[in-house]
């Protein structure tokens, strides 16, 4: 199968995944509401979490079914691909670069008067507190699916027809737009640029996948332990005041 056909099938699968989740979540919320002792709020969290897990799992299976038989799918760049060791190393470096990029983007947003904080992240983190199954979707499935779509299909496809800069800009803009938080477009574009660079540098899609998984995992850990982190900051401040 030619790569452009695979692109179309993968994009359609991704779109169907997004659309179907809107309908499935209603069914699952109703199902959980019918369970004894389940509050409406908890039913909503569980319905949302299991919807993401189910549609992401099915999408990942479909993605692999299209990709595995096509050995040339991952052939985008000329030259030698990075070794496994360098791929993993750049995966970790990409994580730190992406976090640095988001810090820079946050600084710019602050100067522009934009209120910090992602609604998407806040909602998912709240869901994760009551239904941890969503963490698998956030840390494993989302980076896996998004890197295939935004880095391999969109960035890689455009790169082969134009150049790395156009491919990086277009794929980053689309990546940011899909997350539907236009006021925080810089917060999404920053890591998207980093992931594109890591992919371009290593010539292996696993590198930005690792970066993306680490970043999402870090965000989940921070959000789920926000209260503990706040207490530590308060203790630190109290110690500083005590010794002044």
N, C-alpha and C positions, 0 to 999 in steps of 0.2 A: 504494500500500500504506500502511495506517495505521501510525503510529509504534509503537504497542504491539506490533504483529505483528513489526516490524523488531527491536524490543527482544528478543522471544522468540527469533527466529532468530539474532541475534547472540550472545545468552547461550548458546544451545544449541551454536553453533559454537565458542564459547570453551571450553565444558565438554568437547565432543568432542575439541578440540585437546589439552586437558590429559590426558584419559583415553587417547587414542590414542598419545600420546608414551610412555606406560608400556610399551606393547607394541612400538612401533617401535624403541625404544632397544635392546631385547633382540635384535631382528633385525639391527640395524646393528652392534652390538658383535660378534655372531657373524660378520658379514661381514668386519669389519676384522681379527678374530682369524685369519681364513683367509688373510690377505695375508702374503706372505713378509716376514720381518724385522720384523713388527709384534708388539710385546710386549703382554701382557694389559692392562697399565696404559694404554698408548697407545691400544689398541683401545677401551678403555672411554671415554677422553676423546674420541676421534674419534666414537664412536657417540653419545655424549651431545650433542656439539656439533652434529653433522649432524641429529640428531633435532630439536633446537630450531629449527635453521634451516629444515628442511623443513616442520614443522607450523606454524611461525610464518608462513612464506611463503604456504602454502595458506590459512591463516586470514585473512591480510591480503587475499588475492584474493577470498575469500568475503565478507569485510566490505565491500569496495569494491563488489562486485556487488550487495549489498543497499542500500548507501548512495547510490551515484551516481545511480540513477534517481529517488530521492526527495529533491527539492529542499527540502522542509520539515523534513528530518531534523535539520538544524542550527539550526532556529528554536526557541529555548528561552526566551530573555529578551526583555523588551520594551525598546525604545530602540535607539539607533544603535550599531552594532558598531564596535569600535576599527579605526582605519586599519591598513594593513599595517605601517607604521613603528612604531606604538604596540604592535601585536601582537608584533612581534619584540622591542621594548624590554622589554615585560612578560614575554616569554619568558625573557630574560636576568635580569631582576629576580627573577622567580619562582625561578630557579636559586639565586640568592644567598639568597633568603628560605628556600627549602627546606633549603639547607645549614645556615643559621642555626638553623632549627627542629630539625634533627637534632642539632646541637651542644647545644641546650637539652635535648632529649630524652635525649641521652647523659649530660648532667650529672645529670638526675633519676634515670636508671637507676643511675648510680654511687652516688648518695646512698641508693638503695634496696638497694644491694648486688648489683645484677645485673651479671654479667660482660659487658663490652662485646665487640662483634664479631659480625657476622652470618655464620652458617654458610652461608646461601645465597650470599652474596657471595664468601665464601672458596672455595667449591666452583667457582663459575662463573669466578672469576679464575684458579684453578689449571687449569681446562679451557682457558681462553683462551691460556695460555702454550704449550700443545701443539697446540691446534686453533683458530687465530684466527678461523675462520668464525663461532664463537659470538659474537664481538664485535658482528657485524651484528645478531644477535638481541637482544643486550643493549641496544645503543645505539639501534637504529632500530625494530625490530619490537615489542619489549616495550613501550616508551612509546606507540607508535602504537596497539596493540591495547588496552592497559590504559587509556589515556585515553578511548578510545571506550566501553569497558565501564564503567569506574568514574566517569568524569566526565560523559559524555554520557548513557549509558543509565541508570545508577543515580542519580547526583547530579541530572542534568537531569530524569529522570523523576519522582523524589521531589519535587524543587523545584516542578515544575508542579502538584503535588497538595497540597503543604504550604508550607514556607518554606525559606529558604536555610540556616538553622541546622540544622534537622532533616536536610535533605538532605546537608549537609556532614558531620555526625556519623555518620550511617548509612553513607554511602559510604566514609568514612575507616575505620570499623570493619571493613567488609567487605573493603576493600583490604588492611588489616593482617592480617585473618584468612586471606585467600587465600594470603598469603606464608608461612603456617604456622610463624611464629616468635613465639608468643604472649608469650614473655618479653621480646621487643623490640617489643611492640605500639606503644609510644610513638614508636619510631624510624620506623615506617611511617605512623603517623597524622599525624605532624608535616608531612611533605611532602604527604600527601594533602589536608590542610587548606589548605596553600599553593596546591596545584594547583587546588583547588575555588575558592579566592578569585580566582586569576588568571583562571580561566574565567569566573566571575561578573562580574568587573570589565571584562574585555575583550569578553565575549560571543562570543568566538571560541575554538574548541577547539584551534586551532593554537598558541595561547599556552602553555597548560600542556603541550602535547606538546613544544614547544621546551624548556621548563624541565626536563621529565622526561628528555629526550634528553641535555641538557647535564649533568644530575646523574649519570645512568648513565655517560656518557662520562668524566666527571671521576673517578668511582669506579674505572672500568677502568684509566685512566691511572695513578692512584695505586697500585692493587694490582699492576699489572704492573711498576711502577718502585719497589716498596717497598724493595728492597735499596739502590738508588741514593739514595733519600731518607734511609734510615737512615745511610748513609755520610756524607751531607752534614750530617746532624744531629750525627754524631760529630765531624766536622771542625770544625763550629761550636763544639761544646762544648770541643774541644781548644784552639781559638783563644782562647776566653773564659778558660779556665784558665791559658793561657800568659801573658796580659796582666794577670792578677790579681796 
